[in-house]
Amino acid sequence: MIFRCMVCVLTVAGLVPAPGALAQKFPEKAVRIVVPFAAGGGTDIIARIMAQKLSDEWGRNVVVDNRPGGGTVIGSELVARSTPDGYTLLLTANPHSSNPALVAKLPYDTARDFSTVTMTAAAPLLLVVHPTLPVRTVQELIAHAKARPNLLTYASSGNGGPQHLAGELLKYMAGVAILHVPYKGSAPALTDLLGGQVQLAFTSLLAGLPHIKAGKLLALGLTSSKRLETNPEIPTVAEAGVPGFEYLTWYGVFAPGGTSGPLVAKIQQDMARVLASPDVKERLARDGVQAVGNKPDEFASFIKKEIEKATQLIRMAGIKPG
């Protein structure tokens, strides 16, 4: 208490810089972006694009530190326990909002131990089917599934992941019974879909489009609310048979809880400027990803809703916290 009072007095006296002044000087050394995924994935790619651009923006090294494991818990905990000075940031994705319902004993509080900075990007998933399945539209898929409850199977990258939860949302909104087959990652799930061991899946555009162009998979719909300018021929699942359907993969930046508001605002503004640059927007759009860069309070509201949605879908799917 005495220390806090001394800091207040010194701040008033001008001897200790106020939080706003500290924010304006940021950064004065290298910044680390922790990615709780292995190198090479979508989150890692976005982090490296951001790191390169922010290094130019700030005139300081911005390094990407991959800390995979524990369903993103290991890397996330590292940031949650870091000093809230802006020099250690987290760039993560959907598991951040589903882990509160999936992990029985998270070593951090998702709401308390992180400060939302900005959503860097968002992307729809692509509903694809094996060509041997006699359906060519979402409506035909739903009719086929209703006539054969629990006979169709859909692959995902694992329990509780975006591909799984998108499938559960489809089952709920379309009123169909389709069996979920979880895999240890997107690659083996896609391999079995291509081989016909499973009939359908939600996958990223980056992974699915080459196989669609080769005729090895059929695209039925996107999980976004609007069609993509880069692929206007693909309808949305909502317009193709399930009104109101939407499920996005998202990527966002968090700082440790307790990071000052002015500092968070400074980082968000700089990141938003990077994300608005034409070359970054174009680079992301090629992979079906839209740059965002929203404000901290907007991102916080989004995360709250995502946690609620993920919790509901996980309960509906009967997944028990592990």
VENSULVEN-V925724 format. One record per residue. N is the residue number from 1. RES is the residue in three letters. PHI is phi in degrees with one decimal (999 if undefined). PSI is psi in radians with two decimals (none if undefined). Layout:
BEGIN
N|RES|PHI|PSI / N|RES|PHI|PSI
END
This chain:
BEGIN
1|MET|999|-0.74 / 2|ILE|-64.0|-0.73 / 3|PHE|-60.5|-0.77 / 4|ARG|-60.8|-0.73 / 5|CYS|-63.4|-0.69 / 6|MET|-62.9|-0.74 / 7|VAL|-61.3|-0.73 / 8|CYS|-61.1|-0.77 / 9|VAL|-64.5|-0.79 / 10|LEU|-64.8|-0.63 / 11|THR|-63.9|-0.78 / 12|VAL|-61.7|-0.63 / 13|ALA|-76.9|-0.15 / 14|GLY|87.1|0.14 / 15|LEU|-85.5|-0.50 / 16|VAL|-113.7|2.15 / 17|PRO|-60.1|2.45 / 18|ALA|-70.1|2.79 / 19|PRO|-53.3|-0.66 / 20|GLY|-64.4|-0.67 / 21|ALA|-67.9|-0.70 / 22|LEU|-62.9|-0.68 / 23|ALA|-63.4|-0.69 / 24|GLN|-66.9|-0.47 / 25|LYS|-85.2|-0.23 / 26|PHE|-69.1|2.41 / 27|PRO|-96.9|2.63 / 28|GLU|-108.6|0.04 / 29|LYS|-155.9|-3.08 / 30|ALA|-62.5|2.56 / 31|VAL|-113.9|2.43 / 32|ARG|-110.4|2.26 / 33|ILE|-106.9|1.95 / 34|VAL|-84.3|2.22 / 35|VAL|-113.7|2.01 / 36|PRO|-82.1|0.56 / 37|PHE|-132.7|2.82 / 38|ALA|-68.5|2.77 / 39|ALA|-65.5|2.56 / 40|GLY|102.6|-0.29 / 41|GLY|-83.1|-3.14 / 42|GLY|-60.5|-0.75 / 43|THR|-64.4|-0.73 / 44|ASP|-64.4|-0.73 / 45|ILE|-61.5|-0.79 / 46|ILE|-64.4|-0.71 / 47|ALA|-61.9|-0.69 / 48|ARG|-73.0|-0.58 / 49|ILE|-63.3|-0.80 / 50|MET|-64.1|-0.74 / 51|ALA|-61.4|-0.76 / 52|GLN|-62.9|-0.81 / 53|LYS|-69.1|-0.67 / 54|LEU|-70.3|-0.57 / 55|SER|-59.6|-0.72 / 56|ASP|-68.7|-0.72 / 57|GLU|-65.2|-0.75 / 58|TRP|-94.5|-0.33 / 59|GLY|71.1|0.38 / 60|ARG|-133.3|2.67 / 61|ASN|-66.4|2.33 / 62|VAL|-119.9|2.02 / 63|VAL|-111.1|2.55 / 64|VAL|-98.2|2.24 / 65|ASP|-117.7|1.78 / 66|ASN|-77.8|2.13 / 67|ARG|-130.6|1.22 / 68|PRO|-73.5|2.87 / 69|GLY|124.0|2.59 / 70|GLY|67.4|0.46 / 71|GLY|63.2|0.66 / 72|THR|82.3|-0.02 / 73|VAL|-68.1|-0.68 / 74|ILE|-61.9|-0.91 / 75|GLY|-66.8|-0.66 / 76|SER|-65.6|-0.70 / 77|GLU|-64.3|-0.66 / 78|LEU|-56.2|-0.78 / 79|VAL|-71.2|-0.71 / 80|ALA|-58.9|-0.54 / 81|ARG|-94.4|0.02 / 82|SER|-81.5|2.81 / 83|THR|-63.8|2.30 / 84|PRO|-79.6|1.09 / 85|ASP|-116.1|0.11 / 86|GLY|88.1|-0.12 / 87|TYR|-90.2|-0.11 / 88|THR|-129.5|2.04 / 89|LEU|-122.7|2.78 / 90|LEU|-114.9|2.25 / 91|LEU|-116.9|1.90 / 92|THR|-132.3|-2.94 / 93|ALA|-144.9|-2.76 / 94|ASN|-48.1|-0.66 / 95|PRO|-55.4|-0.44 / 96|HIS|-59.6|-0.60 / 97|SER|-92.3|-0.29 / 98|SER|-96.4|-0.40 / 99|ASN|-59.7|-0.60 / 100|PRO|-56.7|-0.50 / 101|ALA|-96.1|-0.28 / 102|LEU|-96.9|-0.56 / 103|VAL|-105.5|2.10 / 104|ALA|-63.3|-0.72 / 105|LYS|-130.4|1.38 / 106|LEU|-65.3|2.40 / 107|PRO|-80.2|0.25 / 108|TYR|-154.9|2.84 / 109|ASP|-98.8|2.04 / 110|THR|-59.3|-0.63 / 111|ALA|-80.7|-0.71 / 112|ARG|-83.7|-0.63 / 113|ASP|-93.0|0.11 / 114|PHE|-135.7|2.51 / 115|SER|-107.4|2.16 / 116|THR|-69.7|2.36 / 117|VAL|-107.4|-1.11 / 118|THR|-166.6|2.62 / 119|MET|-82.0|2.11 / 120|THR|-78.4|-0.68 / 121|ALA|-160.9|2.84 / 122|ALA|-144.7|2.64 / 123|ALA|-149.8|2.52 / 124|PRO|-80.4|2.82 / 125|LEU|-94.3|2.91 / 126|LEU|-120.2|2.14 / 127|LEU|-81.7|2.05 / 128|VAL|-125.7|2.66 / 129|VAL|-131.8|2.76 / 130|HIS|-73.1|2.45 / 131|PRO|-59.2|-0.38 / 132|THR|-74.3|-0.28 / 133|LEU|-73.9|2.20 / 134|PRO|-79.1|0.98 / 135|VAL|-136.7|2.57 / 136|ARG|-129.9|-0.04 / 137|THR|-140.2|2.89 / 138|VAL|-63.4|-0.71 / 139|GLN|-61.9|-0.71 / 140|GLU|-66.8|-0.63 / 141|LEU|-62.7|-0.79 / 142|ILE|-62.7|-0.78 / 143|ALA|-62.9|-0.71 / 144|HIS|-64.2|-0.73 / 145|ALA|-68.8|-0.68 / 146|LYS|-65.5|-0.56 / 147|ALA|-78.1|-0.24 / 148|ARG|-137.4|1.16 / 149|PRO|-58.3|2.30 / 150|ASN|64.5|0.30 / 151|LEU|-99.5|-0.49 / 152|LEU|-82.5|2.63 / 153|THR|-126.9|2.51 / 154|TYR|-124.8|2.44 / 155|ALA|-93.8|2.65 / 156|SER|-144.9|2.97 / 157|SER|-78.9|-0.03 / 158|GLY|147.0|2.80 / 159|ASN|-59.6|2.26 / 160|GLY|83.6|-0.04 / 161|GLY|-79.9|3.00 / 162|PRO|-56.7|-0.71 / 163|GLN|-65.0|-0.65 / 164|HIS|-68.3|-0.84 / 165|LEU|-68.4|-0.56 / 166|ALA|-63.0|-0.69 / 167|GLY|-65.2|-0.70 / 168|GLU|-66.7|-0.64 / 169|LEU|-65.8|-0.70 / 170|LEU|-62.7|-0.80 / 171|LYS|-58.6|-0.76 / 172|TYR|-68.4|-0.84 / 173|MET|-75.1|-0.52 / 174|ALA|-93.6|-0.19 / 175|GLY|67.2|0.76 / 176|VAL|-121.3|2.76 / 177|ALA|-112.8|1.86 / 178|ILE|-126.9|2.36 / 179|LEU|-79.4|2.37 / 180|HIS|-91.2|2.33 / 181|VAL|-121.3|1.79 / 182|PRO|-81.1|2.52 / 183|TYR|-123.2|2.95 / 184|LYS|-91.9|1.16 / 185|GLY|119.8|2.85 / 186|SER|-70.6|-0.64 / 187|ALA|-61.1|-0.90 / 188|PRO|-65.7|-0.53 / 189|ALA|-65.4|-0.76 / 190|LEU|-67.8|-0.63 / 191|THR|-60.8|-0.80 / 192|ASP|-71.1|-0.53 / 193|LEU|-66.1|-0.77 / 194|LEU|-63.5|-0.55 / 195|GLY|-84.2|-0.10 / 196|GLY|83.7|0.15 / 197|GLN|-70.7|-0.49 / 198|VAL|-127.5|2.81 / 199|GLN|-98.6|-0.46 / 200|LEU|-153.0|2.93 / 201|ALA|-167.7|2.80 / 202|PHE|-101.7|2.21 / 203|THR|-137.7|2.95 / 204|SER|-75.0|2.73 / 205|LEU|-63.0|-0.68 / 206|LEU|-58.8|-0.70 / 207|ALA|-82.1|-0.60 / 208|GLY|-86.6|-0.62 / 209|LEU|-59.6|-0.74 / 210|PRO|-58.6|-0.64 / 211|HIS|-76.6|-0.49 / 212|ILE|-69.7|-0.76 / 213|LYS|-64.0|-0.52 / 214|ALA|-84.7|-0.06 / 215|GLY|78.8|0.21 / 216|LYS|-87.5|-0.32 / 217|LEU|-138.7|2.75 / 218|LEU|-115.4|2.33 / 219|ALA|-91.0|2.19 / 220|LEU|-102.4|-0.57 / 221|GLY|-179.0|2.77 / 222|LEU|-98.5|2.63 / 223|THR|-89.5|0.12 / 224|SER|-83.0|2.97 / 225|SER|-83.2|-0.32 / 226|LYS|-132.3|2.73 / 227|ARG|-68.3|2.73 / 228|LEU|-87.6|2.46 / 229|GLU|-63.9|-0.53 / 230|THR|-75.4|-0.42 / 231|ASN|-139.2|1.13 / 232|PRO|-66.4|-0.25 / 233|GLU|-75.8|-0.28 / 234|ILE|-93.3|2.08 / 235|PRO|-74.5|2.93 / 236|THR|-85.2|2.73 / 237|VAL|-61.4|-0.60 / 238|ALA|-63.1|-0.82 / 239|GLU|-78.4|-0.35 / 240|ALA|-92.0|-0.03 / 241|GLY|158.8|-0.25 / 242|VAL|-129.7|1.45 / 243|PRO|-54.7|2.35 / 244|GLY|87.3|-0.08 / 245|PHE|-70.8|2.29 / 246|GLU|-158.1|2.29 / 247|TYR|-150.6|2.06 / 248|LEU|-112.4|2.54 / 249|THR|-86.9|2.40 / 250|TRP|-129.7|2.77 / 251|TYR|-133.6|2.33 / 252|GLY|-150.8|2.83 / 253|VAL|-109.1|2.37 / 254|PHE|-127.5|2.61 / 255|ALA|-110.5|2.86 / 256|PRO|-58.9|2.56 / 257|GLY|-57.3|2.48 / 258|GLY|93.4|-0.05 / 259|THR|-64.2|2.38 / 260|SER|-63.3|2.57 / 261|GLY|-57.2|-0.82 / 262|PRO|-60.6|-0.64 / 263|LEU|-70.0|-0.75 / 264|VAL|-59.8|-0.75 / 265|ALA|-62.8|-0.71 / 266|LYS|-62.6|-0.82 / 267|ILE|-64.4|-0.73 / 268|GLN|-62.5|-0.77 / 269|GLN|-62.6|-0.73 / 270|ASP|-68.2|-0.70 / 271|MET|-67.7|-0.69 / 272|ALA|-63.0|-0.65 / 273|ARG|-65.6|-0.71 / 274|VAL|-64.1|-0.79 / 275|LEU|-67.6|-0.42 / 276|ALA|-84.4|-0.15 / 277|SER|-68.3|2.42 / 278|PRO|-55.4|-0.69 / 279|ASP|-68.6|-0.64 / 280|VAL|-69.1|-0.80 / 281|LYS|-59.7|-0.74 / 282|GLU|-67.7|-0.71 / 283|ARG|-61.9|-0.75 / 284|LEU|-70.7|-0.69 / 285|ALA|-62.0|-0.52 / 286|ARG|-61.7|-0.46 / 287|ASP|-100.8|0.23 / 288|GLY|76.0|0.38 / 289|VAL|-110.4|2.36 / 290|GLN|-104.4|2.21 / 291|ALA|-68.3|2.49 / 292|VAL|-119.9|-1.47 / 293|GLY|80.3|0.64 / 294|ASN|-74.9|3.03 / 295|LYS|-80.1|2.77 / 296|PRO|-55.3|-0.73 / 297|ASP|-69.9|-0.59 / 298|GLU|-66.8|-0.73 / 299|PHE|-66.8|-0.67 / 300|ALA|-62.3|-0.74 / 301|SER|-64.1|-0.71 / 302|PHE|-62.9|-0.79 / 303|ILE|-63.2|-0.70 / 304|LYS|-59.2|-0.78 / 305|LYS|-67.4|-0.65 / 306|GLU|-64.8|-0.68 / 307|ILE|-64.1|-0.75 / 308|GLU|-63.5|-0.76 / 309|LYS|-65.9|-0.79 / 310|ALA|-63.5|-0.72 / 311|THR|-61.3|-0.75 / 312|GLN|-64.2|-0.77 / 313|LEU|-67.7|-0.66 / 314|ILE|-65.3|-0.71 / 315|ARG|-66.3|-0.73 / 316|MET|-62.1|-0.63 / 317|ALA|-78.4|-0.15 / 318|GLY|74.1|0.42 / 319|ILE|-82.0|2.19 / 320|LYS|-91.8|2.41 / 321|PRO|-57.2|2.40 / 322|GLY|-112.6|none
END
